[in-house]
């Protein structure tokens, strides 16, 4: 079975997940300047528009990754980004990572539907057997959020990466397998309905 991960448009009711391009630069820069939102990311927040444009070019030129912009559909604004990465085609697995949203869009309907669209495409359209997530060991908020959507905690890789300010971080891994997906999908769909009603 061919496992070919390519840029794709994923359309939801509240959000579009679409291939990252320079057209998203202004929206992403406007929402990517909060330092605390980038504490556990590979790099700090954007310092100016040119920095954001460079980040977009770098994302699109990094082998083995497929970057996306997360666009809220009501006003058509780019509000964050995510990527398919660590793509293991022979084993039909990938990671959803480098995910961030602007401060006003965290924890709501936008985040829930974006995750649902990315997981559904990976596990149903691409026929992945495993989707993984890794978080900085210090990022307990992200770890709680992954457990809340039904991802399985797998363990910690110690001294796994050197990140901002030369910090040697542990990485906490979670996964959703094809066997988990029906349960997780039902949970995410119900969560989306609840959040949309708020």
C-alpha positions as CSV (number, residue, x, y, z in Angstrom):
1,X,0.0,0.0,0.0
2,X,1.4,3.4,-1.0
3,X,1.7,5.9,1.8
4,X,2.2,9.3,0.1
5,X,1.9,12.4,2.3
6,X,1.4,15.5,0.2
7,X,0.0,19.0,0.7
8,X,-3.8,19.0,0.8
9,X,-6.7,21.2,1.6
10,X,-8.8,19.9,4.5
11,X,-12.2,21.8,4.8
12,X,-14.2,21.9,8.0
13,X,-17.1,24.0,9.2
14,X,-15.1,26.3,11.4
15,X,-11.6,25.9,10.0
16,X,-9.6,25.1,6.9
17,X,-6.3,23.3,7.1
18,X,-4.4,24.3,3.9
19,X,-0.9,24.2,2.5
20,X,1.3,26.8,4.2
21,X,2.3,29.7,1.9
22,X,3.4,33.3,1.9
23,X,-0.2,34.3,1.6
24,X,-0.6,33.4,5.3
25,X,2.4,35.5,6.5
26,X,0.4,38.6,7.7
27,X,-2.1,36.6,9.6
28,X,0.4,34.3,11.2
29,X,2.7,37.2,12.1
30,X,-0.2,39.0,13.7
31,X,-1.0,36.0,15.9
32,X,2.5,34.7,16.5
33,X,4.1,37.4,18.5
34,X,3.3,36.2,22.0
35,X,6.5,35.0,23.6
36,X,4.8,32.6,26.1
37,X,3.0,30.7,23.2
38,X,6.4,29.7,21.8
39,X,8.2,28.7,25.1
40,X,8.2,25.0,24.1
41,X,8.6,25.4,20.4
42,X,11.8,24.9,18.4
43,X,12.3,28.7,18.1
44,X,11.0,31.9,19.7
45,X,8.0,33.9,18.5
46,X,8.1,36.1,15.4
47,X,10.0,39.4,15.7
48,X,8.8,40.9,12.5
49,X,7.1,40.1,9.2
50,X,10.3,39.2,7.5
51,X,11.0,36.7,10.2
52,X,7.6,35.1,9.7
53,X,8.2,34.9,5.9
54,X,11.6,33.3,6.5
55,X,9.9,30.7,8.8
56,X,7.3,29.9,6.1
57,X,10.1,29.4,3.5
58,X,12.0,27.2,5.9
59,X,9.0,25.1,6.7
60,X,8.2,24.5,3.1
61,X,11.9,23.6,2.3
62,X,12.4,21.1,5.2
63,X,12.5,17.6,3.8
64,X,10.1,15.1,5.3
65,X,7.6,17.7,6.5
66,X,4.2,18.9,5.1
67,X,3.3,22.2,6.7
68,X,-0.2,23.7,7.0
69,X,-1.8,26.9,7.9
70,X,-4.9,26.8,10.1
71,X,-7.4,29.3,8.7
72,X,-10.7,30.2,10.6
73,X,-13.4,30.2,7.9
74,X,-15.6,32.9,9.3
75,X,-13.2,35.7,8.4
76,X,-10.7,33.7,6.4
77,X,-7.8,34.6,8.7
78,X,-4.7,32.5,9.3
79,X,-4.6,31.8,13.0
80,X,-2.0,29.1,13.4
81,X,0.0,26.3,11.9
82,X,0.7,22.6,12.1
83,X,2.7,20.0,10.2
84,X,2.8,16.3,9.3
85,X,6.4,15.3,10.1
86,X,8.5,12.3,11.0
87,X,6.9,10.6,8.1
88,X,7.7,6.9,8.0
89,X,6.2,5.8,4.7
90,X,7.2,2.1,4.9
91,X,5.5,1.8,8.3
92,X,2.5,4.1,7.5
93,X,3.2,6.4,10.4
94,X,3.6,10.1,10.9
95,X,3.7,12.8,13.6
96,X,1.4,15.8,13.9
97,X,3.7,18.5,15.4
98,X,5.0,22.0,15.4
99,X,1.4,23.0,16.1
100,X,0.5,26.5,17.4
101,X,-2.5,28.8,17.5
102,X,-2.8,32.5,18.3
103,X,-3.8,33.3,21.8
104,X,-7.5,34.0,21.0
105,X,-7.9,30.6,19.3
106,X,-6.4,28.2,21.8
107,X,-8.5,25.5,23.4
108,X,-11.7,26.2,21.4
109,X,-13.6,25.0,18.4
110,X,-10.7,25.9,16.0
111,X,-8.2,23.7,17.7
112,X,-10.6,20.8,18.1
113,X,-11.7,20.8,14.4
114,X,-8.1,21.3,13.1
115,X,-7.0,18.2,15.1
116,X,-10.0,16.2,13.9
117,X,-9.3,17.1,10.2
118,X,-5.6,16.3,10.4
119,X,-6.2,13.0,12.2
120,X,-9.0,12.0,9.9
121,X,-7.0,12.6,6.8
122,X,-4.0,10.7,8.2
123,X,-5.9,7.6,9.6
124,X,-8.7,7.4,7.0
125,X,-7.5,8.9,3.7
126,X,-3.8,8.0,4.0
127,X,-4.5,4.8,5.9
128,X,-1.9,5.5,8.6
129,X,-1.7,2.9,11.3
130,X,-0.1,5.3,13.8
131,X,-0.1,9.1,14.4
132,X,2.3,10.3,17.1
133,X,2.7,13.5,19.1
134,X,5.7,14.6,21.1
135,X,5.7,17.4,23.7
136,X,8.4,19.1,25.8
137,X,8.5,17.5,29.2
138,X,7.8,20.9,30.8
139,X,4.7,21.4,28.7
140,X,2.1,19.9,31.0
141,X,-0.7,21.8,29.3
142,X,-0.1,20.2,26.0
143,X,0.2,16.8,27.7
144,X,-3.2,17.2,29.4
145,X,-4.7,18.3,26.1
146,X,-3.5,15.2,24.3
147,X,-4.8,12.9,27.0
148,X,-8.1,14.8,26.9
149,X,-8.6,14.0,23.2
150,X,-7.9,10.3,23.8
151,X,-4.2,10.0,22.8
152,X,-2.3,7.3,24.7
153,X,0.7,8.3,26.7
154,X,3.7,6.1,25.7
155,X,6.6,7.4,27.7
156,X,9.5,9.8,27.9
157,X,12.7,10.1,25.9
158,X,15.2,11.7,28.2
159,X,17.6,14.4,27.0
160,X,15.9,14.0,23.6
161,X,16.4,17.5,22.0
162,X,18.3,20.7,22.5
163,X,15.9,23.6,22.1
164,X,15.7,27.3,22.7
165,X,18.5,28.7,24.9
166,X,20.4,25.4,24.6
167,X,18.0,23.7,27.0
168,X,18.2,19.9,26.9
169,X,14.7,18.7,27.0
170,X,12.9,15.5,27.6
171,X,10.2,14.6,25.0
172,X,6.9,13.0,26.2
173,X,5.3,10.8,23.4
174,X,1.7,10.1,22.8
175,X,0.0,8.2,20.0
176,X,-3.3,7.4,18.3
177,X,-3.4,4.2,16.4
178,X,-5.9,3.0,13.7
179,X,-7.4,0.8,16.4
180,X,-7.9,3.8,18.7
181,X,-9.3,6.0,16.0
182,X,-13.1,5.2,16.1
183,X,-13.2,6.0,19.8
184,X,-11.1,9.1,19.5
185,X,-13.0,10.3,16.4
186,X,-16.3,10.0,18.2
187,X,-14.9,11.9,21.2
188,X,-13.5,14.7,19.1
189,X,-16.8,15.0,17.1
190,X,-18.8,15.3,20.4
191,X,-16.2,17.8,21.8
192,X,-16.6,19.9,18.6
193,X,-20.4,20.0,19.0
194,X,-20.0,21.1,22.7
195,X,-17.5,23.8,21.9
196,X,-19.4,25.2,19.0
197,X,-22.5,25.6,21.3
198,X,-20.5,27.6,23.9
